[in-house]
Amino acid sequence: MSEELLNTKEAAQYLGVHEKQLYMLIKEKRIPATRVTGKWIFPRKLLDECIETDARRNLGQARERARKAEGALLGAGSDDPVLALLAGELRKSGSPETVLFLASIGSTEGLKALNRGDVDLTFSHLLDPETGEYNLPFLPRLVPDRPVAAVNLFRREIGFVVAPGNPKRVRTFKDLGKKGLRLVNRQGGSGTRVLLEQELAKAGVSPKAIAGWEREASTHYEVALAVHAGEADVGVASASVAGLTGLGFVPLREERFDMVLDRGIFFERRFQSLLDRLSSSAFRERVGRMGGYDFRDCGTVLTREP
């Protein structure tokens, strides 16, 4: 079938849902589909637009919840277990100064949402292969209309999440092209997906040769759970989720994970309170027990005139 037109099985894999769920979405008219000679056909371009619309709808719902909360910050972009932990710590503190709402939509879409003014801050780990720099080279293109500040959050270890003992012997990106190996991917535009595409190009491995390339997960936990359930053999995720789920881990690199925020909120108490929580010894100790993180540059302003 044409790459631009997907059948039912391909569309289900592309959206990361079961075929029964796909038929339910068709029935509820939540996704674009056309019936040809008794079979459902799904235009890939329209599915992409549907995914983007759904992401914006989720952001809108989160924004409405945030508006009702005093001291709220709406964050979007990349996913990491530390962010959920941070949001939980802020809630448990009982302080009205900061409430953090999160929408995991990937680094690229998060920066675009910040440019539109949909969110207060976003989390990103996009690597520019030409300079070796994270995030900053992407700001002029993805956030051209808004003055922003970039602040480091942490550095984390990223790698292959595999079954205990690494039975498939996955060591390098080139190994992802092995016959019979099943990948669980991340969504397009996420920092992890961008890294994977860059490294596969270097290794000379075509994504079309990788089983499961179309299966996408929106969080690191989803990647780990797919491997844990035996639905995939490998995925790229953080060391922390491998440890938390009892899976094997093959380290690939340390990457810088930053916050990019509307410069206007930098000195507001709701953001400064978030920075205070990040620097607290209790929070650092809790994250330290998870493993795979380094806070040596946390709080460092990476852009001029914050």
C-alpha positions as CSV (number, residue, x, y, z in Angstrom):
1,M,0.0,0.0,0.0
2,S,1.2,3.6,-0.6
3,E,3.2,5.2,2.2
4,E,0.6,8.0,2.2
5,L,-2.4,5.6,2.7
6,L,-2.5,3.1,5.6
7,N,-4.7,0.0,6.0
8,T,-6.3,-0.8,9.3
9,K,-3.4,-2.7,10.8
10,E,-0.9,-0.1,9.7
11,A,-3.0,2.8,11.1
12,A,-3.4,1.0,14.4
13,Q,0.4,0.6,14.6
14,Y,0.9,4.2,13.6
15,L,-1.4,5.5,16.3
16,G,-0.2,3.0,18.9
17,V,-3.6,1.5,19.6
18,H,-5.3,-1.9,19.2
19,E,-7.3,-2.5,16.1
20,K,-10.5,-2.7,18.2
21,Q,-9.8,0.7,19.6
22,L,-9.2,2.0,16.0
23,Y,-12.7,0.8,15.0
24,M,-14.1,2.6,18.0
25,L,-12.4,5.8,17.0
26,I,-13.8,5.5,13.5
27,K,-17.3,4.9,14.9
28,E,-17.0,8.0,17.1
29,K,-15.7,10.0,14.1
30,R,-12.5,11.0,16.0
31,I,-10.1,10.0,13.2
32,P,-10.3,10.5,9.4
33,A,-11.0,7.3,7.4
34,T,-12.4,6.4,4.0
35,R,-14.0,3.1,3.0
36,V,-12.8,1.7,-0.3
37,T,-14.2,-1.7,-1.6
38,G,-15.3,-2.6,1.9
39,K,-12.0,-1.8,3.6
40,W,-11.0,1.2,5.7
41,I,-8.2,3.4,4.3
42,F,-6.4,6.1,6.4
43,P,-4.5,9.1,4.8
44,R,-1.2,9.4,6.8
45,K,-1.2,13.2,6.4
46,L,-4.7,13.5,7.9
47,L,-3.8,11.2,10.8
48,D,-0.8,13.5,11.5
49,E,-3.1,16.5,11.6
50,C,-5.5,14.6,13.8
51,I,-2.6,13.8,16.3
52,E,-1.6,17.5,16.4
53,T,-5.2,18.6,16.9
54,D,-5.6,16.2,19.8
55,A,-2.3,17.4,21.4
56,R,-3.5,21.0,21.2
57,R,-6.9,19.9,22.7
58,N,-5.1,18.3,25.6
59,L,-3.0,21.4,26.1
60,G,-6.2,23.5,26.1
61,Q,-7.7,21.3,28.8
62,A,-4.6,21.5,30.9
63,R,-4.5,25.3,30.4
64,E,-8.0,25.6,31.7
65,R,-7.2,23.5,34.8
66,A,-4.1,25.6,35.3
67,R,-6.0,28.9,35.1
68,K,-8.1,27.7,38.0
69,A,-5.1,27.0,40.3
70,E,-3.3,29.8,42.1
71,G,0.4,29.9,41.3
72,A,0.0,27.5,38.4
73,L,2.7,26.8,35.8
74,L,1.7,24.9,32.6
75,G,4.6,22.9,31.3
76,A,4.9,20.8,28.1
77,G,7.4,19.2,25.9
78,S,9.7,16.3,26.7
79,D,8.9,13.5,29.2
80,D,11.0,12.4,32.2
81,P,10.1,10.6,35.5
82,V,11.7,13.5,37.4
83,L,9.1,15.9,36.1
84,A,6.2,13.9,37.5
85,L,8.2,13.6,40.7
86,L,8.7,17.3,40.8
87,A,5.0,18.0,40.2
88,G,4.1,15.6,43.0
89,E,6.6,17.2,45.4
90,L,5.1,20.6,44.8
91,R,1.6,19.3,45.4
92,K,2.7,17.6,48.6
93,S,4.4,20.7,49.9
94,G,1.0,22.3,50.4
95,S,2.4,25.6,49.2
96,P,0.1,27.7,47.0
97,E,3.1,29.3,45.4
98,T,3.5,26.8,42.6
99,V,1.4,24.1,41.0
100,L,2.9,22.4,38.0
101,F,0.7,20.9,35.2
102,L,2.4,18.8,32.6
103,A,1.6,17.8,29.0
104,S,4.0,15.3,27.4
105,I,4.0,16.2,23.7
106,G,7.7,16.0,22.8
107,S,10.5,18.6,22.7
108,T,9.7,20.0,19.3
109,E,5.9,20.4,19.8
110,G,6.6,21.8,23.3
111,L,8.8,24.6,21.9
112,K,6.1,25.4,19.3
113,A,3.5,25.5,22.0
114,L,5.7,28.0,24.0
115,N,6.0,30.2,20.9
116,R,2.2,30.2,20.6
117,G,1.8,31.2,24.2
118,D,0.0,28.0,25.0
119,V,2.4,27.1,27.9
120,D,4.6,28.9,30.5
121,L,7.6,26.6,30.0
122,T,8.7,23.6,28.1
123,F,11.2,20.8,28.6
124,S,13.6,19.9,25.8
125,H,16.7,17.8,24.9
126,L,17.0,18.4,21.2
127,L,20.6,17.8,20.0
128,D,22.0,19.8,17.1
129,P,24.4,17.3,15.3
130,E,26.4,20.1,13.7
131,T,27.3,21.9,16.9
132,G,26.8,19.2,19.5
133,E,24.7,21.8,21.4
134,Y,21.4,21.0,23.0
135,N,18.3,23.1,22.5
136,L,19.7,26.6,22.0
137,P,20.3,26.2,18.2
138,F,16.6,25.3,17.8
139,L,15.2,28.4,19.6
140,P,15.4,30.9,16.7
141,R,13.4,28.5,14.5
142,L,10.9,27.0,16.9
143,V,10.4,30.0,19.3
144,P,10.9,33.0,17.0
145,D,8.1,35.2,18.3
146,R,8.7,35.2,22.1
147,P,11.6,36.2,24.4
148,V,12.7,33.1,26.3
149,A,15.2,32.0,28.8
150,A,16.8,28.5,28.8
151,V,17.7,27.0,32.2
152,N,19.4,23.7,32.7
153,L,17.4,21.1,34.7
154,F,19.7,18.1,34.8
155,R,21.8,15.8,32.8
156,R,20.6,12.2,32.3
157,E,21.8,8.9,31.0
158,I,20.0,7.7,27.9
159,G,20.2,4.3,26.3
160,F,18.6,1.1,25.1
161,V,16.0,-0.4,27.5
162,V,16.0,-4.2,26.9
163,A,14.9,-7.4,28.7
164,P,17.0,-8.5,31.6
165,G,20.3,-10.0,30.4
166,N,19.9,-8.3,27.0
167,P,19.0,-11.6,25.2
168,K,18.9,-9.9,21.8
169,R,22.4,-8.5,22.3
170,V,21.6,-5.0,21.4
171,R,24.7,-2.8,21.8
172,T,24.6,-0.2,19.0
173,F,22.2,1.7,16.8
174,K,23.3,-0.6,13.9
175,D,21.9,-3.5,15.9
176,L,18.4,-2.1,15.5
177,G,18.4,-3.4,11.9
178,K,18.7,-7.0,13.0
179,K,16.1,-9.3,11.5
180,G,13.3,-10.1,14.0
181,L,14.2,-7.4,16.5
182,R,11.1,-5.4,17.6
183,L,11.4,-1.7,18.5
184,V,9.1,0.5,20.4
185,N,9.6,4.0,19.1
186,R,8.9,7.5,20.5
187,Q,6.6,10.0,18.8
188,G,7.8,12.2,16.0
189,G,9.5,15.4,17.1
190,S,10.5,14.1,20.6
191,G,14.1,14.6,21.5
192,T,14.6,10.8,21.7
193,R,13.1,10.3,18.3
194,V,15.3,13.0,16.8
195,L,18.4,11.4,18.3
196,L,17.3,8.0,17.0
197,E,16.8,9.2,13.5
198,Q,20.2,11.0,13.5
199,E,22.1,7.9,14.8
200,L,20.3,5.5,12.4
201,A,21.3,7.7,9.5
202,K,25.0,7.6,10.7
203,A,24.8,3.8,11.0
204,G,23.2,3.4,7.6
205,V,20.1,1.7,8.9
206,S,16.8,2.5,7.2
207,P,13.8,2.9,9.6
208,K,11.8,0.9,7.1
209,A,14.0,-2.1,8.0
210,I,13.1,-1.9,11.7
211,A,10.1,-3.9,12.9
212,G,7.9,-1.7,15.1
213,W,9.2,1.6,13.8
214,E,5.6,2.8,13.5
215,R,4.7,1.9,17.1
216,E,5.1,5.1,19.1
217,A,5.1,5.8,22.8
218,S,4.7,9.2,24.3
219,T,6.6,8.6,27.6
220,H,9.7,6.7,28.8
221,Y,7.5,4.6,31.0
222,E,5.4,3.5,28.0
223,V,8.6,2.4,26.3
224,A,9.8,0.4,29.3
225,L,6.3,-1.2,29.8
226,A,6.2,-2.3,26.2
227,V,9.6,-4.1,26.7
228,H,8.6,-5.4,30.1
229,A,5.4,-6.9,28.6
230,G,7.3,-8.6,25.8
231,E,5.6,-6.5,23.2
232,A,8.9,-5.1,22.0
233,D,12.6,-6.1,22.4
234,V,14.1,-2.6,22.7
235,G,13.4,1.1,23.0
236,V,15.4,4.2,23.8
237,A,14.7,5.7,27.2
238,S,16.3,6.9,30.4
239,A,18.3,4.8,32.7
240,S,15.9,5.6,35.5
241,V,12.9,3.8,34.0
242,A,15.0,0.8,33.2
243,G,15.9,0.6,36.9
244,L,12.4,1.3,38.1
245,T,10.9,-1.5,35.9
246,G,13.7,-4.1,36.5
247,L,14.8,-4.1,32.9
248,G,18.3,-4.2,31.3
249,F,20.0,-1.0,30.2
250,V,22.7,-0.3,27.6
251,P,24.0,3.2,28.1
252,L,24.5,5.3,25.0
253,R,25.2,8.8,26.2
254,E,24.6,11.6,28.7
255,E,22.3,14.3,27.5
256,R,21.4,17.8,28.7
257,F,17.8,18.3,29.7
258,D,16.7,22.0,29.8
259,M,13.7,24.1,30.7
260,V,12.8,26.9,28.2
261,L,10.4,29.4,29.6
262,D,8.7,32.7,28.8
263,R,11.2,35.3,30.0
264,G,8.4,37.3,31.6
265,I,7.9,34.6,34.3
266,F,11.6,34.1,35.2
267,F,11.5,36.3,38.3
268,E,8.0,35.4,39.4
269,R,7.7,33.6,42.6
270,R,5.9,30.6,41.0
271,F,9.0,29.8,38.9
272,Q,11.5,30.7,41.6
273,S,9.7,28.3,43.9
274,L,10.1,25.5,41.4
275,L,13.8,26.2,41.2
276,D,14.0,26.2,45.0
277,R,12.4,22.7,45.1
278,L,14.8,21.4,42.4
279,S,17.8,22.6,44.5
280,S,16.5,21.1,47.8
281,S,18.6,18.4,49.3
282,A,15.6,16.2,50.0
283,F,14.5,16.3,46.3
284,R,18.0,15.6,45.1
285,E,18.4,12.6,47.4
286,R,15.1,11.2,46.2
287,V,16.1,11.5,42.5
288,G,19.6,10.2,43.4
289,R,18.0,6.9,44.5
290,M,16.5,6.5,41.0
291,G,19.9,6.7,39.4
292,G,21.0,8.1,36.0
293,Y,20.9,11.8,36.8
294,D,23.4,14.6,37.4
295,F,22.4,18.0,38.7
296,R,25.8,19.7,38.4
297,D,24.5,22.5,36.2
298,C,20.9,22.6,37.5
299,G,19.6,26.2,37.6
300,T,22.3,27.5,35.2
301,V,20.9,30.1,32.8
302,L,22.0,29.2,29.3
303,T,20.7,32.3,27.5
304,R,21.5,35.9,28.0
305,E,19.4,38.4,29.8
306,P,17.0,36.0,31.6
